[in-house]
Amino acid sequence: MLARAACGAGASARKLGSACGLALLLLAACGTAAAQPDDAAIVSDFNNHQSNVEVTADAIVSRLLPDRTSTTGTHEQFIIKLSSGDLTIEVEHNISIGARAPVKEGDHVIVHGVYVWNAQGGLIHFTHHDPQGTHEGGYIEDGGTTYD
Protein backbone atom coordinates (compact mmCIF):
# COMPACT_ATOMS: atom_id res chain seq x y z
CA MET A 1 0.00 0.00 0.00
CA LEU A 2 2.84 2.38 0.83
CA ALA A 3 4.54 1.71 -2.51
CA ARG A 4 1.28 2.35 -4.35
CA ALA A 5 0.75 5.67 -2.54
CA ALA A 6 4.31 6.80 -3.25
CA CYS A 7 3.95 5.81 -6.88
CA GLY A 8 0.62 7.64 -7.10
CA ALA A 9 2.13 10.75 -5.54
CA GLY A 10 5.02 10.61 -7.99
CA ALA A 11 2.63 10.32 -10.92
CA SER A 12 0.68 13.36 -9.69
CA ALA A 13 3.89 15.34 -9.29
CA ARG A 14 4.97 14.37 -12.82
CA LYS A 15 1.58 15.44 -14.21
CA LEU A 16 1.80 18.74 -12.33
CA GLY A 17 5.38 19.25 -13.53
CA SER A 18 4.34 18.51 -17.11
CA ALA A 19 1.42 20.94 -16.86
CA CYS A 20 3.68 23.66 -15.43
CA GLY A 21 6.26 23.01 -18.14
CA LEU A 22 3.60 23.28 -20.84
CA ALA A 23 2.29 26.53 -19.34
CA LEU A 24 5.81 28.03 -19.29
CA LEU A 25 6.38 26.93 -22.88
CA LEU A 26 3.13 28.58 -23.98
CA LEU A 27 4.00 31.79 -22.12
CA ALA A 28 7.44 31.86 -23.73
CA ALA A 29 5.88 31.39 -27.17
CA CYS A 30 3.51 34.30 -26.54
CA GLY A 31 6.45 36.57 -25.75
CA THR A 32 8.12 35.83 -29.05
CA ALA A 33 5.05 35.90 -31.26
CA ALA A 34 4.97 38.33 -34.15
CA ALA A 35 3.17 41.61 -33.50
CA GLN A 36 -0.38 41.85 -34.79
CA PRO A 37 -1.06 44.43 -37.53
CA ASP A 38 -2.88 47.56 -36.36
CA ASP A 39 -3.46 49.87 -39.32
CA ALA A 40 -5.86 52.03 -37.29
CA ALA A 41 -3.05 52.86 -34.87
CA ILE A 42 -0.82 53.90 -37.78
CA VAL A 43 -3.56 56.14 -39.19
CA SER A 44 -3.90 57.68 -35.72
CA ASP A 45 -0.12 58.21 -35.55
CA PHE A 46 -0.26 59.97 -38.93
CA ASN A 47 -3.21 62.17 -37.92
CA ASN A 48 -1.50 63.09 -34.63
CA HIS A 49 1.96 63.65 -36.19
CA GLN A 50 3.52 60.90 -34.03
CA SER A 51 7.03 59.62 -34.73
CA ASN A 52 9.36 56.93 -33.41
CA VAL A 53 6.48 54.55 -32.73
CA GLU A 54 6.71 50.76 -33.12
CA VAL A 55 4.06 49.74 -35.66
CA THR A 56 2.91 46.70 -37.61
CA ALA A 57 1.20 47.35 -40.94
CA ASP A 58 -0.95 45.07 -43.09
CA ALA A 59 -0.53 46.43 -46.60
CA ILE A 60 -0.19 46.01 -50.34
CA VAL A 61 3.01 47.06 -52.13
CA SER A 62 1.93 49.86 -54.47
CA ARG A 63 5.25 51.07 -55.89
CA LEU A 64 8.91 50.05 -55.94
CA LEU A 65 11.58 52.71 -55.55
CA PRO A 66 15.30 52.54 -56.33
CA ASP A 67 17.70 51.56 -53.55
CA ARG A 68 19.18 54.45 -51.59
CA THR A 69 22.63 54.45 -50.01
CA SER A 70 23.49 56.55 -46.95
CA THR A 71 25.93 56.49 -44.05
CA THR A 72 23.75 53.84 -42.37
CA GLY A 73 23.85 51.47 -45.35
CA THR A 74 21.92 50.61 -48.49
CA HIS A 75 18.13 50.76 -48.18
CA GLU A 76 15.56 48.91 -50.24
CA GLN A 77 12.62 51.29 -50.65
CA PHE A 78 9.00 50.79 -51.61
CA ILE A 79 5.58 52.30 -50.99
CA ILE A 80 2.78 50.39 -49.27
CA LYS A 81 -0.93 51.16 -49.04
CA LEU A 82 -2.54 50.10 -45.77
CA SER A 83 -5.16 47.39 -46.21
CA SER A 84 -7.65 49.32 -44.09
CA GLY A 85 -7.46 52.91 -45.25
CA ASP A 86 -6.13 55.23 -47.92
CA LEU A 87 -2.80 55.93 -46.25
CA THR A 88 0.37 55.19 -48.19
CA ILE A 89 3.70 54.82 -46.39
CA GLU A 90 7.29 54.53 -47.56
CA VAL A 91 9.23 51.51 -46.27
CA GLU A 92 13.01 51.84 -45.91
CA HIS A 93 14.57 48.41 -45.29
CA ASN A 94 18.32 48.42 -44.54
CA ILE A 95 19.74 45.63 -46.71
CA SER A 96 23.23 46.24 -45.31
CA ILE A 97 21.84 44.65 -42.12
CA GLY A 98 18.89 42.49 -43.18
CA ALA A 99 18.17 40.41 -46.25
CA ARG A 100 16.44 42.07 -49.19
CA ALA A 101 12.69 41.39 -49.25
CA PRO A 102 11.96 40.52 -52.89
CA VAL A 103 8.65 42.39 -52.93
CA LYS A 104 6.73 43.14 -56.11
CA GLU A 105 3.92 45.59 -56.80
CA GLY A 106 0.67 44.01 -55.65
CA ASP A 107 2.27 41.80 -52.97
CA HIS A 108 0.48 41.55 -49.63
CA VAL A 109 3.01 42.30 -46.87
CA ILE A 110 3.20 42.67 -43.12
CA VAL A 111 5.75 45.31 -42.11
CA HIS A 112 6.97 45.77 -38.53
CA GLY A 113 9.27 48.64 -37.65
CA VAL A 114 9.44 52.24 -36.47
CA TYR A 115 6.99 54.77 -37.91
CA VAL A 116 8.21 58.32 -38.59
CA TRP A 117 5.62 60.94 -39.52
CA ASN A 118 5.84 63.10 -42.64
CA ALA A 119 3.17 64.93 -44.62
CA GLN A 120 3.23 62.31 -47.42
CA GLY A 121 2.05 59.53 -45.10
CA GLY A 122 5.19 58.75 -43.16
CA LEU A 123 7.77 56.04 -43.37
CA ILE A 124 8.56 52.82 -41.60
CA HIS A 125 12.18 51.98 -41.03
CA PHE A 126 14.12 49.66 -38.71
CA THR A 127 12.43 46.73 -40.46
CA HIS A 128 15.39 44.43 -39.72
CA HIS A 129 16.99 42.75 -36.72
CA ASP A 130 19.15 44.89 -34.44
CA PRO A 131 22.75 43.67 -34.51
CA GLN A 132 23.50 45.90 -31.47
CA GLY A 133 20.65 44.41 -29.41
CA THR A 134 19.50 47.85 -28.26
CA HIS A 135 16.22 48.03 -30.15
CA GLU A 136 13.24 45.83 -30.93
CA GLY A 137 13.89 44.11 -34.24
CA GLY A 138 11.61 44.66 -37.21
CA TYR A 139 10.71 42.53 -40.21
CA ILE A 140 8.89 42.30 -43.51
CA GLU A 141 6.70 39.29 -44.25
CA ASP A 142 6.11 38.58 -47.93
CA GLY A 143 4.77 35.40 -49.47
CA GLY A 144 5.05 33.44 -46.23
CA THR A 145 8.72 34.36 -45.69
CA THR A 146 10.00 36.75 -43.02
CA TYR A 147 12.88 39.05 -43.91
CA ASP A 148 14.69 40.65 -40.98
C-alpha positions as CSV (number, residue, x, y, z in Angstrom):
1,M,0.0,0.0,0.0
2,L,2.8,2.4,0.8
3,A,4.5,1.7,-2.5
4,R,1.3,2.4,-4.4
5,A,0.8,5.7,-2.5
6,A,4.3,6.8,-3.2
7,C,3.9,5.8,-6.9
8,G,0.6,7.6,-7.1
9,A,2.1,10.7,-5.5
10,G,5.0,10.6,-8.0
11,A,2.6,10.3,-10.9
12,S,0.7,13.4,-9.7
13,A,3.9,15.3,-9.3
14,R,5.0,14.4,-12.8
15,K,1.6,15.4,-14.2
16,L,1.8,18.7,-12.3
17,G,5.4,19.3,-13.5
18,S,4.3,18.5,-17.1
19,A,1.4,20.9,-16.9
20,C,3.7,23.7,-15.4
21,G,6.3,23.0,-18.1
22,L,3.6,23.3,-20.8
23,A,2.3,26.5,-19.3
24,L,5.8,28.0,-19.3
25,L,6.4,26.9,-22.9
26,L,3.1,28.6,-24.0
27,L,4.0,31.8,-22.1
28,A,7.4,31.9,-23.7
29,A,5.9,31.4,-27.2
30,C,3.5,34.3,-26.5
31,G,6.4,36.6,-25.7
32,T,8.1,35.8,-29.1
33,A,5.0,35.9,-31.3
34,A,5.0,38.3,-34.2
35,A,3.2,41.6,-33.5
36,Q,-0.4,41.8,-34.8
37,P,-1.1,44.4,-37.5
38,D,-2.9,47.6,-36.4
39,D,-3.5,49.9,-39.3
40,A,-5.9,52.0,-37.3
41,A,-3.0,52.9,-34.9
42,I,-0.8,53.9,-37.8
43,V,-3.6,56.1,-39.2
44,S,-3.9,57.7,-35.7
45,D,-0.1,58.2,-35.6
46,F,-0.3,60.0,-38.9
47,N,-3.2,62.2,-37.9
48,N,-1.5,63.1,-34.6
49,H,2.0,63.7,-36.2
50,Q,3.5,60.9,-34.0
51,S,7.0,59.6,-34.7
52,N,9.4,56.9,-33.4
53,V,6.5,54.6,-32.7
54,E,6.7,50.8,-33.1
55,V,4.1,49.7,-35.7
56,T,2.9,46.7,-37.6
57,A,1.2,47.4,-40.9
58,D,-1.0,45.1,-43.1
59,A,-0.5,46.4,-46.6
60,I,-0.2,46.0,-50.3
61,V,3.0,47.1,-52.1
62,S,1.9,49.9,-54.5
63,R,5.3,51.1,-55.9
64,L,8.9,50.0,-55.9
65,L,11.6,52.7,-55.5
66,P,15.3,52.5,-56.3
67,D,17.7,51.6,-53.6
68,R,19.2,54.4,-51.6
69,T,22.6,54.5,-50.0
70,S,23.5,56.6,-47.0
71,T,25.9,56.5,-44.1
72,T,23.8,53.8,-42.4
73,G,23.8,51.5,-45.4
74,T,21.9,50.6,-48.5
75,H,18.1,50.8,-48.2
76,E,15.6,48.9,-50.2
77,Q,12.6,51.3,-50.6
78,F,9.0,50.8,-51.6
79,I,5.6,52.3,-51.0
80,I,2.8,50.4,-49.3
81,K,-0.9,51.2,-49.0
82,L,-2.5,50.1,-45.8
83,S,-5.2,47.4,-46.2
84,S,-7.7,49.3,-44.1
85,G,-7.5,52.9,-45.3
86,D,-6.1,55.2,-47.9
87,L,-2.8,55.9,-46.2
88,T,0.4,55.2,-48.2
89,I,3.7,54.8,-46.4
90,E,7.3,54.5,-47.6
91,V,9.2,51.5,-46.3
92,E,13.0,51.8,-45.9
93,H,14.6,48.4,-45.3
94,N,18.3,48.4,-44.5
95,I,19.7,45.6,-46.7
96,S,23.2,46.2,-45.3
97,I,21.8,44.7,-42.1
98,G,18.9,42.5,-43.2
99,A,18.2,40.4,-46.3
100,R,16.4,42.1,-49.2
101,A,12.7,41.4,-49.2
102,P,12.0,40.5,-52.9
103,V,8.6,42.4,-52.9
104,K,6.7,43.1,-56.1
105,E,3.9,45.6,-56.8
106,G,0.7,44.0,-55.6
107,D,2.3,41.8,-53.0
108,H,0.5,41.6,-49.6
109,V,3.0,42.3,-46.9
110,I,3.2,42.7,-43.1
111,V,5.7,45.3,-42.1
112,H,7.0,45.8,-38.5
113,G,9.3,48.6,-37.7
114,V,9.4,52.2,-36.5
115,Y,7.0,54.8,-37.9
116,V,8.2,58.3,-38.6
117,W,5.6,60.9,-39.5
118,N,5.8,63.1,-42.6
119,A,3.2,64.9,-44.6
120,Q,3.2,62.3,-47.4
121,G,2.0,59.5,-45.1
122,G,5.2,58.8,-43.2
123,L,7.8,56.0,-43.4
124,I,8.6,52.8,-41.6
125,H,12.2,52.0,-41.0
126,F,14.1,49.7,-38.7
127,T,12.4,46.7,-40.5
128,H,15.4,44.4,-39.7
129,H,17.0,42.7,-36.7
130,D,19.1,44.9,-34.4
131,P,22.8,43.7,-34.5
132,Q,23.5,45.9,-31.5
133,G,20.6,44.4,-29.4
134,T,19.5,47.9,-28.3
135,H,16.2,48.0,-30.2
136,E,13.2,45.8,-30.9
137,G,13.9,44.1,-34.2
138,G,11.6,44.7,-37.2
139,Y,10.7,42.5,-40.2
140,I,8.9,42.3,-43.5
141,E,6.7,39.3,-44.2
142,D,6.1,38.6,-47.9
143,G,4.8,35.4,-49.5
144,G,5.1,33.4,-46.2
145,T,8.7,34.4,-45.7
146,T,10.0,36.7,-43.0
147,Y,12.9,39.1,-43.9
148,D,14.7,40.6,-41.0
